[in-house]
Amino acid sequence: MTVGSVTAVTPGTPAAPETGGSAATLPPGRSKRRRRGGSGRRMDGITLAMLLLVIAALTLLIGLPVLNVLSEAFSEDGWAVLERFFTSPVQRGMFVNTVVLGLVTGVIGTAVAFMLAYAQARMRFPGKRIVHLLTLVPIISPPFAVAASTITLFGRSGMITEGFFGLRSDFIYGLPGLTFVLALSYLPLAYLNLLGMIRALDPAHEEAASSLGASRWRVFRTVTLPMLVPGFGGAFLLLFVEAISDLSNPLVLGGDYSVLASSAYNAIIGQYNLPGGAAYALVLMIPAVAVFIIQRYWAQRGSHISVTGKPSGKPPTTTAPAIVLPVLAGVYLFAATVVLLYGTIIVGAFVRILGVNNSFTLDNFEYVLTGNIGSEAMVHTIRMALVATPIAGVLGMLVAWLVVTKLRRGAGLLDFLGMLGIAIPGTVIGIGYLLSYSTPTTVFGVPLLPTLVGGSAAFGGAIAIVMAFCSSSTPSGQRVGIAALKQIDPSLEEASQSLGVSSAGTFRRITLPLIRPAFMAALMYAFASAMTSISAVIFLTTPNARLLTQQIHNMVERGQFGNAFAYCVVLMVIVLIAMLAIHLLTKRMRSVR
């Protein structure tokens, strides 16, 4: 996400600090800037306390749940399920289905995200701003909102398939429909990452290649694309992990296409088999973590970066018809698809049965806003999201601060641990929380935490849901924070500390004001992520801690699409209002400065 001059990057993507002057291409790991946190001074007490706090938080949010999933998966009952992956063609097929879904979604989603980002950064066309905003719409909606709209339009009795063409097709149920829905739902963050990287490229590199006689295609292939390698890897990682960990869409659109996430859900919710669910979660975690590690290694060892954060010239505008025409055709097709799908959601919320009885009604909103379950879910979701948002934002910034400015050794390890929240599928986190916090947590027999999961848990189970929100949102704040901190000249902090100001005082007076836009961007994403999350928290909801996303899921499963659409509209309006409020607050802070 780009806010001002701060560009958020995904795991393994090096941030380009602002140094002014001309850009140069350096091998990975080389920089003209002094290394921060490498002065050799002993860690002060406040920094040590912050480090211990961060380690404890990451342990509770990610470490302990993952360890308990591993432990339960290798229990006797869990091992029986794991053995079937070696002996049963059905189980192996499920694993292959999951990986194929992730790969196809990752490749197609990354390609579409790059097309949209390249058009925004390097082309001129009518409706450019509108297309940008339409691309971001899925951020404010739950992913299976698109699934509900897709079924209404293209399902067996869809308004388009049967209404216009007289077809009762099952084509969208399975890999094609899942790929379409997942790629569209999770595309915005991949798009923002690639857009930020393309805009940050120094055009001097491309101009130099062109002046030596290279064709436009050769410049694009040999200069532009290599500098975008980390962005492609980060976008693919995000889409791959989200696709294989998504739970709700396979339950709605999967048909006969079985995947690990839905199997883990059915094992726990349908069969009350926690060891079996943990075994599925373990197998699901293997490809996700493997792709995460490969992406980080590839980005760090195989990329070239532009050292300057401020391009030294105006980026070139692509005008060749052979490129512009097909790209813009794809851009406008994408925009039309978003309008069609989300228009269906909005219209469907205001009619009785879309495509069957299109008479206007407010009954769907009355059900959502005045019914006990709907109103409770709305209040509970907003409360928990408001609690999780600042915690995730602050934790992400603390990890970034320690990694960039304070740690001489172990910075890479802490960065890796902090980013596990984006690598570990949400389904695994949810099952891990069930295993870890359904009973009081003790350390060497000493009570540490009360029961956090279940209706009789502390605050009705809301604490566990807030923790799950934080586990998935912290990595984005961490990446935004690292990108912002790398653009700050280390001499500013060194001058403050040389005058006797403590690390905490330096962070509060010097660092925090400079990274405030990045922090606000992290808060914006954390709130939207919490409001639209389901894969992890669907295992944790209770009558005392309801969620809007769970209610939408229930309505879609029952075929009550009018109510589901009304829930979606209410949720999107809440998220949009919150994001606009944070945006206006950020602008006000800038004007005050």
N, C-alpha and C positions, 0 to 999 in steps of 0.2 A: 504494500500500500504506500502510495506516495503522498506525503504531506509536506508542503513546502519544498525544501531541498533535501528532505530525508527520504531515502528509498528503502523500503523493506525488502529483504532478500530471504530466500528460503535456505534450508540447511545446506551448509557447505559453500554458499555463495559469498565470496569475499566482497566487502563493501568498499566503495571507492572513496577515500577521504579527499577532502577539498584542500588542495595545496596551491592552486593557482598555477600560472605558467603553462607550459605545454605538457601534453601527455606523452607518456612513453609506455611501451609494452615490456613488462618485466616477467621473468619466469615466476611460477607460483612460489609463494613464500618470501619474495623479495619486495622491499618497499623502501621508499626514500625517507619515510618518517621514522623517528626514533621509536623503538619498541617501548610500549607502556608496560608498567608493572615489572620491569626487568632491571631495576636499579640496584637490587641486591639488599635493600634495606629490610629489616625484620618487619613482619606484619604487626601492625598496631592492634591494640585490644578491640577497638570498635570493628575493624575489618575482620578480625578473627571471629568476633561474635556474629557478624553478618554472614560469614562463610558457614559457620555451624548452623545458623538459623536456616539458611538456604538448603544445606545438606539434609537437615531434619525434615524440612518441608517436602523436598523432592522424594525423600524416603517414604514419607507417609502417602504422598500423592501417587507415586509411580512404583518405587522400589518394593515396598511391602506387598502391594497387591500382585505384582508380577511374580514375586517369589512364591506367594501362596498358590497362584495358578500353576506354577511349575511343580510345587510339592503335591498338589491335589491330582495333577495330571499323571504323576508317576506313582500314585497310590495303586492298590490292587485293582479297583474298579476302573480307574482312569487308564491304567496300562492295558486293560482288556480292550478298551476303545482304540488306543494307539496301535495295538497289534493288528487291528482290522485294516489299518492303512497299508500294511504290508501284505495282507492276505486277501482282502476283499476288493474286487474291481469296482464296486459301487463307491467305496470310500476313497479309493485312488481317483476315481472319476470326479468326485466332489472336490478334491484338492486341485485337480487339473482345471475344473470349471472355475474355481475361485481365482487361480493364477491367470487364466485366460481372460477372465472378466477384468482383472486389474490391468493387464497388459494392453488390452484393446481400448479400455477407457483411458488409460494413461497416454497412449499414442494418439488417439483421435482427439482427446481433450487438449493435449499440448499443441497439436497442429492447429486446431481451431483458435486456441488462445493466442498463438503466435500470429496467425492471420489477422485477428482483430487488433492485437497490439501493434503490429507493423503498420496496419492501415491508419491507426490513430497517430502514430509517431512520425510516419514518413509520407503520408498521402493527404491530399485535400479532396473533400467530397461533401456534398450536401447532407445535413443531418448528422454531422460528426459528433457533436456533443450529445445528441439524443441517443445515438448508438452506444456511446460510452456509458450513459446512465442505464440503458437497457441491459448492457452486459453485466452490470453490477446488481441487478434486481434479485437474482437468486441468493445473494448474501442475506437478504432480509426475510427469506422464506425457508421453511423446513424443506429438506430435499424431496420428501415424498409428496409435497404439494404438486410438484411437476408430474409425479406418477399418477395422482388422482386426475389431473387434467388430461394426461395422455390417454388414460383409460376411457374417459368421457368422450374424447375425440376419435380415438383410433382403436378402441377395444372391440370386443365381439359385437356389441350393439352400439358402436361409436357413431357420433353425429356425422363424421366424415366417411368412415369406412362403410357403414351400413346406410346412413342417411343419404349420402351423395352417390356412392358407388354400388350400393346394394350388396356389399361383401360382409360376411361374418368371419373375419380373419382372426387367427390366433398369433399373428406374426409378432406383435409387440410383447408377447409373454415369453420370456426367455432372454437369451443373450442380446438380441437386437434392441429390445425395449429397455433392458437394464443399462446397456451401454449408452443409449440415447439420453435416458433420464439422469444417470450418474454424471456423464460428461457435462451436461448442461448445468446441473445443480452445483457442481464443485468447480466449474470453470473460472469464476470471478477472481479467486486468489491467484490462480496460475496466470491469468490475464494481467493482473496488476503487477505481479512479479516481473513478467516479461516486458510489460510496458515501461516500468521503471528502469530496467536495464537498457532497453533500446534508447530511451531518452537520455540516459547517462553516458552513452557511447560518445567518445570524442570523434567528431567527423574528420579531424585531421588525418587519422589513419586511412580512412577511405579516400580522402582527397589525394593523399600521397600515392596510394596504389593506382588511382585513376591517372595521375600525372605521369606515371611510368608506363602508361599504355594499356593497363588491364581493362578488360571489358566490364560492364556493370555486373554481369553474372559472375565473373571471376572475382571481382571485389567482394560481392555478397558471399560467395562460397569460401573464399580464402581469408577474408578479413573480418567481415561482420559476424558470420555464423560462429567461428571459433571463440569470439569474445562473448557470445551468448550461451556457450556450453553450460556454465553453472545454472543459468536461468532455465534452460531446457531440462536439466537434471532435476532441479528443484520443483518445477511444474509437474514433471512426470511422477516424482515421488509423492507429491501431495495427492494427485489424482489416483495413483495406484493404491495408496494406503486407504484413502477414503472409499474407493470402490470395493475393495475386498473386505473392509470392516463395516460397510453399510448394512444395516439390519432391516430397516423397514421396507425398502424398495424390493428386495428379493422375496419378502413375505407377500407383497402385493402383486408384483409383476413377474416373479420368478418362474411360475408355471412348473414345468418338469426340470428346470435348470437348477439343480441343488448346489448350494454353496455352503461354506463352513460357518459363516456368521449366523445364518438362519438355522442351521443344524444345531449350533451351540444354544441358541435361544430355545428351540423346541426341546432340547435335552433337559434344560433347566425348568422352563415354564410348563412344558407339556408332560415331561416324564419325572420331574423333580430329581434329576440325576446330576448332582453337582460335579462329581468326578468326571462323568462323561462330557459335561459342558466344558470343564477345565481342559480336558484332552483336546476337544475341538479348538478351544481358544489357543492352546499351545501350538497346534499345527498351523493355525491362522497367523500366529505371530512370526513364524519362521520366515515366510517370504517377505513380510513387511519389514522386519528388521534387516534382512539380507539386502533388500533394495535400498534401504536407508544407508547402510554402511557402504555399499557400492557407490551410491550417489555422492556421498561425502568424499570418498577416496578419489573418485573420478574428477569431481569439481576442484579438489585441492591439488591434484597432481597433473591434471591434463588441461587446465584452463590458462588463458592469458587475460589480464585485466588492465583496464585503463586506470592509471594511477590518479589522475585528476578527477575530482568530483564535479568540476564545472567544465563542460565542453568548451573548447577554445574557439569554436566557430558555429555557424548555423548548420543544423543537420540538413543533409540533402533531401530534396523532395522527389519521390519517385513519380515519374510521369509517363513511362513507357506503356503504351496501350496493352501490350502483350502481358504485362504484369498487373496493371491497374484494373482492367476490365474483369478478369476472373476473380481477383481478390475482392473487389467491390461487390461482385455478384454474390460471393460467399458471405460478405459482411451484411448485405441487405437481407439475404435469406435467413441468416441467423437472427437479425433484428425482428423480422416478420414472425419467426418461430416463437420468440420470446413474447411478442405482443399477442399472438394467438393463444399460447398456453396460459399466460397470466390474465389475459382478457377473459378466458374461459373460467378461471377461478373467481374473478370479480363478478362476472355476470351470473355464474352459478350460485353465488352467495345470495343473490337477490331474486331468484326464481324458485318455484316449487321443485320441479325436477327438470333439470336442464336437458333439452332435447325431447322431452315427453310432455311436460306441462310447463310452458314458459311464462306463465302468469306471474306478475310481480308480487313479491311477498317479503315481509320482514320477519317471518316466523323463524328463519334460520338464525338470525341475530338475536331474536328473543330467547331462543333455546340456549345460545352461547352465553349471553350477557345476564340473563335473569335466572337461569337454572342454577341449582346449588353446585353441581359438579363443574359447570363451565365457569362460573364466576370465581369459585374457589381455585380452579386451575390457573386462571388468569392472575389472581392476586398472588398465589404461591409462586408462580413462575417469575413474576416481576420481582418479588422480594428476594428470591434466591439468586436471580441474575444480578440484582443490584449489590448483593453481598459479595458474590464471586468476582464481579468485574474489577473493583479496585485491588482485591487480593491478587488476582492473576496479573494485573498490570504492574503492581509494585514488585511482585516476585520475579516477573520477567525482566524488569529493569535492574533489579539487584543482581541477578545472574549475569546480565550483560555488563554491569559495572565491575563486578569481580573479574570476569573473563578478560575484559579489555584493559582495565586500569590497575588492578591490584595484584593479580596472581602472576607470579613469575614462573612457577611450575604448576602443572595441573589445570591450566586454563582450558586446554583442549578437552580434557576429561570432563570438567564441569560443564563445558558447552555441550558435549555429547550427551551427558546425563540429562541436562535441561531440555534437550531436543527430543528425548525419548517419548515425550507426550504426543508428538506428532507421528512418531514411528510405530508406537504400540496401538493397534486397533482399539477403537472405543469399546467394542464387544469384550475384548480381553480385560480392559480396565473395569468394566461393569461387573464381570464375573469375579475379578480379583477383589473388588470391594465387598461383594457378597461373602467371599471366603474370609476376608481379613477383618471386617468390622461388624459382622453379625453377632459377635460376642465381644466382651470387653478386651481391650488390647493391654497386654502386660509385658514388662521387660524384666526378666529375672525375678518373676513373681511380684513385681511392684506394679500396681495399676497405673497405666499411662493414659488410656482413653476409655470412656464408657462405650456401650454398644451404640453404633452409629447407623446401622442399617435395620430397617423394619419399623412397623407402626409404633412399637413400644420403645423405640430408640430415642436418644436425645433429640428434642425438637421434632419429633415425629419422623425422623430419618432425613430431615432437610440438610443436616451437616454433611452427610455423605454425598448428597447430590451437589452441594456447593463445591465440595472437594473434587468431584468428577468434572464439574465445569472448569475449575482451575487447572486441572491436569491437561485438558485439551487446549486451553487458551494461553497458558503461560509461554509455550514455545514461540508463538507469533510475537508477543511482546518482547521476548528475548532477542529475536532476530532484528526487530525494528530498533531496539535499544543498542545492539551491537553496531548496526549500520550508522546510527546517529553518533555514538561515542567515538567511532573511528574517524569522524569528521571534525572532532574537536582537537585543537592543538594541545598536546600534553603539557606544554610550558605554562598554560593557564593554571592547571591544577598544581604543578610543581611550584609556581610562584606563590600560590596561596599557602601551600604547606610549608614553604621556606619562611613564611611570615608567622609561623606557629599555629596556623589554623588546623584543627583536627581533620581527620578523614571525613567524619560526618559533617562537619561544618563546611568543608570544601565541596562535598557532594551537594549539600543543601543550597549553598550560596553561588557556586560556580557551575557545577555540572547540571543540576536539575533544571535551572532556567534554560539552559542551552538545548536540553533534550525534551523539553516540555511538549513541543508538537508531536514528537515521536511517541511520547507517553500517552497523549490524548488519542493518537491513532490506535495504540494498543488497547486502550479502554473501549474505543468504538468497536473494534473487532471482538473483544472479549464479551461485550454485552450481546452483540448479534449472535455470536457462537453459542452463548449460554441459552438464549431464548429459542434457538432453533435446533438444539442438540437432542438426540434421542438414543443413539446406539449404545452409549454407556449407561445412561440414566434410566432406560426403560426397565432395567433390572432392580432399580432402587426406589421407584415411586411407591408411595403408600397413600391411604386415604387422608393422611395428615400432610402429605407433601405431593400434591398433584402437579402435573405439567401439561401445558397446552399441546405440546407435541405428542404426548401420549394420547390425549383426547382426539387429536386429528387422526392418529394411527387407528384408534378404535373405531372412529366413524367410517374411515375408508374400508376397514375390514368388514364392517357390517353393511357396506354399500350405501350408507347415508351421506352421499356426496354433497348435498346441500349444506348440511351441518358442518361437514369437513371444510368446505370452501369458506363458510362464514368464520370458522376458527382460523383459517389461514389468513383471511383479510384482517381480522382483529390482531393477530400476531404481527403481520407485516406492518400495520399502522403503528403499533407500539414500538417496534424496532426502528422504524423510520423516524418517528418523533424523537426517540432517544439519540439516534445518530445525528440528527439535525441539531439537537440541543448541544451535543458535544462539539460539533463543528462550529457552531456559533460561539461557544465558550472559547474554543481555540482561537478564533478570529479576534475575539475581544481581548484575549491575553496578548496577542501579537500587537494589537493597536495600542495597548497600555504600555508595552515595551517600547 
